């Protein structure tokens, strides 16, 4: 009995993956646990291993095809086993490619068309002069797309009826003719007068990110709360800590530390929306957005609420390096309950981040800037401020909760010693 290869589960929120590459082809020998396929999910790229030793008999999911988790993507033939292609194609739960579905649909359309003139619908007939032209709907559609007069096509179907194959053959011959060359020259001259355009197909992790962001924006009504707390005090503490521990703690880690304290104060923000359920968590698992050339990825600092500032900073550095080296595991990327995204290093003054589904909260951190302030005694002083935007899912959280939370975060940053009483 052959062995099926399934698209594996890669996290509880992952429902599908895109075939990125087949390392083995049909007819190749494979060994058990040998990597034969690479799949890109919404989290990261995963490797699919062969469940048995044998021959890769059939591949159901071609490269760049999106496949549901649990679907059969290939079949392994064991040594000494004889398989029938038609029987293998009937494998329960197998993936059916887009090309296969399209071919089946066209085949059904062709079979559903009657062979005789008497039974042909009126829309299947046309005239050129006194000559009636009979053509299938598929043939008619292809002819329209290629601007072909069906009267010039010779039909090979019953009663001279024009089929899809007749039109495709006519198109092929036309492309080889001098007229096709003239058309190509005309298009070339027109294009040379226009601005050149480079077209790149959206694929891989970029396509998955796009799909998830569209999903978030369409399903989650975002409401964002902006504040600009002063950071002079935490910068002073940061300097003292760096000298004391001979280690420079990042400003981002300090912001994340106070962000976690804010979440502990407002636990209703530490939740997921799944269907019509709001699932609130007791443990804060902090997702940290990391930019890479391949695309954004979000490693998760598990149980961040139990970490000291130094521990959190160490974990943040560790995961950032793993992300850049593409060494994150699936466990490193799952279980997040809230997320932080920092673009301050790019000089961004303000931005709204998109919530990472199924979470309901994300903090956008911008750059530090000098800002003049008017004191009560009339003096004008210059202090450093940082831009923060707290974005929440308004379907799960009311505006007053988000506003109160972001103002509490501002208080913690401007008065960091408050954290002594909040741990």
PLY file of the C-alpha trace (Angstrom):
ply
format ascii 1.0
element vertex 423
property float x
property float y
property float z
element edge 422
property int vertex1
property int vertex2
end_header
0.00 0.00 0.00
1.49 3.40 -0.98
2.37 6.07 1.60
0.68 9.45 1.39
2.54 12.70 2.05
0.37 15.27 3.80
0.79 19.01 4.22
1.68 19.13 7.94
0.13 21.32 10.62
2.42 24.28 11.37
0.80 26.08 14.30
-2.80 26.27 15.44
-3.58 29.36 13.34
-2.00 28.04 10.14
-4.61 26.59 7.78
-2.69 26.44 4.51
0.73 26.63 2.94
2.26 27.43 -0.42
4.52 24.90 -2.15
7.87 26.65 -2.48
10.02 23.90 -4.00
10.12 20.18 -4.70
13.59 18.80 -3.95
12.59 15.47 -5.53
10.65 14.87 -8.73
8.28 12.10 -9.84
10.27 8.89 -10.40
13.07 9.84 -7.98
14.07 7.45 -5.21
13.56 8.79 -1.67
14.51 7.62 1.79
12.44 7.78 4.94
12.78 11.18 6.70
14.51 12.65 3.65
13.44 16.24 2.93
11.54 16.25 -0.35
9.53 19.48 -0.28
9.65 23.04 1.10
6.43 24.82 2.06
5.95 28.48 3.00
3.28 29.12 5.65
2.13 32.36 7.23
4.72 31.76 9.95
7.85 30.50 8.17
9.19 27.99 5.67
8.86 24.35 6.74
10.45 21.20 5.36
8.31 18.18 4.49
9.96 14.79 4.93
9.20 11.49 3.24
7.21 9.11 5.49
8.77 6.04 3.84
11.52 4.72 1.57
10.54 4.18 -2.04
9.85 6.13 -5.23
8.08 9.48 -5.51
5.24 8.19 -7.68
2.89 11.15 -7.94
2.97 14.88 -7.05
-0.45 16.49 -6.66
0.61 20.02 -5.65
2.89 21.89 -8.08
5.23 24.72 -7.06
3.50 27.97 -5.99
0.21 26.14 -5.36
-1.68 26.92 -2.14
-2.67 23.76 -0.25
-4.89 23.25 2.79
-3.31 21.68 5.87
-3.94 17.92 5.94
-4.30 17.48 2.17
-2.31 14.76 0.38
0.34 16.47 -1.73
2.20 13.40 -3.03
2.34 9.59 -2.98
5.32 7.29 -2.28
5.47 3.92 -4.05
7.14 1.16 -2.00
9.72 -1.20 -3.47
8.09 -4.07 -5.40
4.75 -2.31 -5.45
2.78 -1.72 -8.65
0.53 1.34 -8.76
-2.06 2.47 -11.26
-2.13 6.18 -12.10
-5.92 6.28 -12.35
-6.31 4.61 -8.94
-3.73 6.92 -7.33
-5.61 9.93 -8.70
-8.60 8.76 -6.64
-6.63 9.03 -3.36
-9.03 10.34 -0.66
-8.23 13.84 0.58
-5.69 14.58 -2.13
-5.01 18.12 -3.30
-6.43 19.07 -6.68
-4.36 21.67 -8.48
-5.79 24.80 -10.07
-4.75 23.52 -13.52
-6.54 20.23 -12.93
-9.71 21.97 -11.75
-9.69 24.27 -14.79
-9.18 21.36 -17.21
-12.01 19.44 -15.57
-14.34 22.43 -15.81
-13.58 22.90 -19.50
-14.07 19.18 -20.12
-17.48 19.31 -18.48
-18.41 22.32 -20.60
-17.37 20.53 -23.79
-19.29 17.36 -22.89
-22.39 19.34 -22.01
-22.55 20.85 -25.49
-24.89 19.00 -27.90
-23.30 17.57 -31.08
-26.11 18.29 -33.54
-27.24 21.48 -35.20
-30.84 20.91 -34.15
-29.98 20.85 -30.47
-27.51 23.74 -30.57
-28.70 26.87 -28.72
-29.20 30.02 -30.75
-26.18 31.60 -29.00
-24.01 28.79 -30.44
-24.71 29.89 -34.02
-23.68 32.96 -36.02
-23.58 33.91 -39.70
-20.99 35.31 -42.02
-22.74 36.34 -45.21
-24.99 33.36 -45.98
-22.81 30.83 -44.13
-23.84 29.70 -40.66
-21.02 29.32 -38.12
-21.38 26.80 -35.28
-18.97 27.06 -32.35
-18.76 25.93 -28.74
-18.91 28.57 -25.96
-15.27 27.87 -25.02
-14.16 28.27 -28.62
-16.21 31.46 -28.93
-14.58 32.89 -25.78
-11.03 32.14 -26.97
-11.82 33.67 -30.36
-13.15 36.83 -28.70
-10.06 37.16 -26.50
-7.77 36.83 -29.52
-9.96 38.98 -31.82
-10.52 36.18 -34.31
-13.39 36.03 -36.78
-14.91 32.54 -36.38
-15.86 32.62 -40.05
-12.17 32.23 -40.88
-11.82 29.10 -38.72
-12.45 25.61 -40.10
-14.45 23.46 -37.71
-13.62 19.79 -37.20
-16.52 18.95 -34.88
-19.86 17.37 -35.79
-21.53 19.19 -38.72
-18.45 21.43 -39.03
-18.80 22.76 -35.52
-15.79 24.82 -34.31
-14.19 23.43 -31.15
-11.71 24.89 -28.69
-8.87 22.98 -30.39
-9.79 24.45 -33.80
-9.50 28.00 -32.48
-6.23 27.31 -30.61
-4.71 25.85 -33.79
-5.83 28.90 -35.77
-4.27 31.21 -33.18
-1.00 29.27 -33.39
-0.90 29.55 -37.17
-1.70 33.23 -37.04
1.18 33.88 -34.66
3.54 32.26 -37.14
2.28 34.40 -39.99
3.62 37.72 -41.22
0.54 39.45 -39.87
1.45 38.38 -36.34
4.96 39.79 -36.83
3.46 43.08 -38.01
1.21 43.23 -34.94
4.20 42.54 -32.70
6.19 45.33 -34.34
3.30 47.74 -33.87
3.00 46.85 -30.20
6.76 47.20 -29.78
6.75 50.71 -31.28
3.86 51.69 -29.03
5.54 50.28 -25.93
8.81 52.10 -26.69
6.99 55.40 -26.36
5.63 54.42 -22.97
7.36 54.18 -19.61
9.01 50.80 -19.00
7.41 48.73 -16.23
8.96 45.87 -14.29
6.39 43.30 -13.16
7.14 40.85 -10.35
4.66 38.22 -9.24
3.73 38.42 -5.57
4.70 35.03 -4.16
6.17 33.23 -1.18
6.18 34.96 2.18
5.33 38.35 0.60
2.05 36.97 -0.75
1.24 35.35 2.61
1.94 38.60 4.48
-0.30 40.46 2.04
-3.13 37.98 2.55
-2.90 38.16 6.36
-2.76 41.96 6.39
-5.78 42.21 4.10
-7.60 39.77 6.37
-6.74 41.86 9.44
-7.82 45.17 7.92
-11.05 43.74 6.48
-12.14 41.81 9.60
-10.74 43.91 12.45
-11.99 47.49 12.89
-8.75 49.16 13.99
-8.84 52.04 16.46
-5.50 53.71 17.28
-4.40 55.88 20.19
-1.35 58.12 19.82
0.82 59.52 22.58
4.34 61.00 22.83
5.77 60.36 26.30
9.00 61.95 27.45
11.92 59.54 27.64
14.60 61.60 29.38
14.21 59.63 32.61
14.42 56.17 31.05
17.41 57.30 28.97
19.15 58.34 32.18
18.33 55.00 33.81
19.47 53.18 30.66
22.85 54.92 30.85
23.28 54.00 34.52
22.26 50.37 33.89
24.68 50.11 30.98
27.55 51.32 33.15
26.53 49.10 36.07
26.09 45.89 34.07
28.62 46.71 31.34
25.84 46.08 28.86
23.81 48.55 26.80
20.09 47.84 27.19
18.10 48.87 24.11
15.39 51.51 24.29
13.12 49.09 22.46
13.51 46.54 25.27
12.62 49.20 27.84
9.49 50.15 25.90
8.54 46.47 25.59
9.05 46.00 29.34
6.62 48.83 30.16
4.26 47.60 27.43
4.04 44.21 29.16
3.29 45.96 32.47
0.52 47.87 30.72
-0.96 44.63 29.38
-0.92 43.15 32.90
-2.87 46.21 34.09
-5.37 45.86 31.21
-5.66 42.06 30.72
-8.62 42.43 28.35
-6.07 43.50 25.71
-4.21 40.20 26.10
-6.65 38.20 23.99
-7.51 36.57 20.68
-10.71 36.85 18.67
-11.62 33.45 17.22
-14.95 33.42 15.42
-17.39 34.99 17.85
-15.26 34.16 20.91
-12.85 36.42 22.82
-10.17 34.24 24.42
-8.33 36.11 27.18
-4.94 34.80 28.36
-3.28 34.95 31.76
0.26 34.75 30.35
1.67 37.58 28.21
3.49 36.17 25.17
5.04 39.14 23.43
5.43 39.04 19.64
8.28 41.19 18.36
8.16 42.18 14.68
11.54 41.74 12.98
12.23 42.99 9.45
14.22 40.73 7.09
14.95 40.89 3.34
12.66 37.87 2.90
9.79 39.60 4.72
8.54 40.50 8.18
8.56 37.78 10.84
7.31 37.83 14.43
9.18 35.69 17.01
7.42 35.35 20.37
8.93 36.01 23.80
7.01 33.48 25.90
5.83 34.52 29.37
7.37 37.98 29.02
5.52 39.13 32.14
7.85 36.99 34.30
11.05 38.52 32.89
13.14 41.29 34.35
14.22 44.11 32.03
17.66 42.55 31.53
16.15 39.13 30.79
13.71 40.61 28.30
16.51 42.54 26.58
18.63 39.38 26.33
15.73 37.38 24.86
14.90 40.16 22.37
18.49 40.22 21.09
18.57 36.43 20.90
15.39 36.17 18.82
16.34 39.09 16.57
19.58 37.34 15.65
17.82 34.00 15.08
15.31 35.74 12.82
18.07 37.35 10.72
19.89 34.01 10.50
16.63 32.28 9.50
16.99 29.82 12.39
13.63 30.32 14.11
11.63 27.20 14.89
7.86 26.90 14.68
7.68 27.05 18.48
9.52 30.40 18.36
6.76 31.83 16.16
3.58 30.53 17.78
1.56 31.42 20.86
1.80 35.21 20.67
-0.90 37.16 22.52
0.20 40.77 21.82
2.74 42.33 19.44
5.10 45.31 19.26
6.46 46.84 16.04
9.33 49.35 16.16
10.30 51.53 13.19
12.10 54.17 15.25
15.49 53.15 13.85
14.29 54.32 10.42
13.51 57.82 11.68
9.74 57.31 11.44
7.89 59.90 13.52
4.48 58.22 13.64
2.69 55.19 12.18
-0.22 52.84 12.80
0.61 49.14 12.85
-1.75 46.43 11.55
-2.93 43.93 14.16
-1.55 40.41 13.81
-4.60 38.05 13.69
-6.05 36.58 15.84
-4.55 39.04 18.36
-6.39 42.26 19.22
-3.52 44.53 20.29
-0.32 45.89 18.73
1.97 48.74 19.79
3.68 50.84 17.10
6.92 52.47 18.30
8.42 55.41 16.41
11.65 57.41 16.76
12.88 59.66 19.55
12.80 63.41 18.86
13.60 66.63 20.73
10.44 68.55 21.60
10.09 71.98 23.13
7.74 72.36 26.09
6.42 75.36 28.00
6.92 75.03 31.77
4.53 76.42 34.40
7.02 79.19 35.24
7.13 80.34 31.63
10.42 78.70 30.69
10.75 76.80 27.42
12.72 73.57 27.74
13.70 70.88 25.27
13.01 67.23 26.15
13.20 63.97 24.23
9.94 62.23 23.33
9.06 58.96 21.62
6.06 58.28 19.36
3.72 55.47 20.43
0.51 54.28 18.78
-1.58 51.61 20.46
-3.85 49.91 17.92
-6.65 47.62 19.13
-9.49 45.63 17.62
-12.54 47.83 18.29
-14.88 44.85 17.95
-13.31 43.32 21.08
-12.25 46.40 23.06
-14.03 49.71 23.69
-12.28 53.00 23.03
-12.06 54.00 26.69
-10.02 50.87 27.47
-7.53 51.62 24.70
-7.26 55.28 25.71
-6.76 54.44 29.39
-4.16 51.81 28.54
-2.02 54.05 26.34
-2.10 56.87 28.92
-1.03 54.39 31.61
1.86 53.34 29.36
2.84 57.01 29.02
2.87 57.37 32.81
5.09 54.31 33.23
7.62 55.59 30.69
7.74 59.11 32.13
7.78 57.80 35.72
9.64 54.48 35.43
9.88 54.02 39.21
6.14 53.32 39.16
7.07 49.87 37.86
8.41 48.96 41.32
4.84 48.87 42.57
3.44 47.11 39.50
5.52 43.94 39.37
0 1
1 2
2 3
3 4
4 5
5 6
6 7
7 8
8 9
9 10
10 11
11 12
12 13
13 14
14 15
15 16
16 17
17 18
18 19
19 20
20 21
21 22
22 23
23 24
24 25
25 26
26 27
27 28
28 29
29 30
30 31
31 32
32 33
33 34
34 35
35 36
36 37
37 38
38 39
39 40
40 41
41 42
42 43
43 44
44 45
45 46
46 47
47 48
48 49
49 50
50 51
51 52
52 53
53 54
54 55
55 56
56 57
57 58
58 59
59 60
60 61
61 62
62 63
63 64
64 65
65 66
66 67
67 68
68 69
69 70
70 71
71 72
72 73
73 74
74 75
75 76
76 77
77 78
78 79
79 80
80 81
81 82
82 83
83 84
84 85
85 86
86 87
87 88
88 89
89 90
90 91
91 92
92 93
93 94
94 95
95 96
96 97
97 98
98 99
99 100
100 101
101 102
102 103
103 104
104 105
105 106
106 107
107 108
108 109
109 110
110 111
111 112
112 113
113 114
114 115
115 116
116 117
117 118
118 119
119 120
120 121
121 122
122 123
123 124
124 125
125 126
126 127
127 128
128 129
129 130
130 131
131 132
132 133
133 134
134 135
135 136
136 137
137 138
138 139
139 140
140 141
141 142
142 143
143 144
144 145
145 146
146 147
147 148
148 149
149 150
150 151
151 152
152 153
153 154
154 155
155 156
156 157
157 158
158 159
159 160
160 161
161 162
162 163
163 164
164 165
165 166
166 167
167 168
168 169
169 170
170 171
171 172
172 173
173 174
174 175
175 176
176 177
177 178
178 179
179 180
180 181
181 182
182 183
183 184
184 185
185 186
186 187
187 188
188 189
189 190
190 191
191 192
192 193
193 194
194 195
195 196
196 197
197 198
198 199
199 200
200 201
201 202
202 203
203 204
204 205
205 206
206 207
207 208
208 209
209 210
210 211
211 212
212 213
213 214
214 215
215 216
216 217
217 218
218 219
219 220
220 221
221 222
222 223
223 224
224 225
225 226
226 227
227 228
228 229
229 230
230 231
231 232
232 233
233 234
234 235
235 236
236 237
237 238
238 239
239 240
240 241
241 242
242 243
243 244
244 245
245 246
246 247
247 248
248 249
249 250
250 251
251 252
252 253
253 254
254 255
255 256
256 257
257 258
258 259
259 260
260 261
261 262
262 263
263 264
264 265
265 266
266 267
267 268
268 269
269 270
270 271
271 272
272 273
273 274
274 275
275 276
276 277
277 278
278 279
279 280
280 281
281 282
282 283
283 284
284 285
285 286
286 287
287 288
288 289
289 290
290 291
291 292
292 293
293 294
294 295
295 296
296 297
297 298
298 299
299 300
300 301
301 302
302 303
303 304
304 305
305 306
306 307
307 308
308 309
309 310
310 311
311 312
312 313
313 314
314 315
315 316
316 317
317 318
318 319
319 320
320 321
321 322
322 323
323 324
324 325
325 326
326 327
327 328
328 329
329 330
330 331
331 332
332 333
333 334
334 335
335 336
336 337
337 338
338 339
339 340
340 341
341 342
342 343
343 344
344 345
345 346
346 347
347 348
348 349
349 350
350 351
351 352
352 353
353 354
354 355
355 356
356 357
357 358
358 359
359 360
360 361
361 362
362 363
363 364
364 365
365 366
366 367
367 368
368 369
369 370
370 371
371 372
372 373
373 374
374 375
375 376
376 377
377 378
378 379
379 380
380 381
381 382
382 383
383 384
384 385
385 386
386 387
387 388
388 389
389 390
390 391
391 392
392 393
393 394
394 395
395 396
396 397
397 398
398 399
399 400
400 401
401 402
402 403
403 404
404 405
405 406
406 407
407 408
408 409
409 410
410 411
411 412
412 413
413 414
414 415
415 416
416 417
417 418
418 419
419 420
420 421
421 422
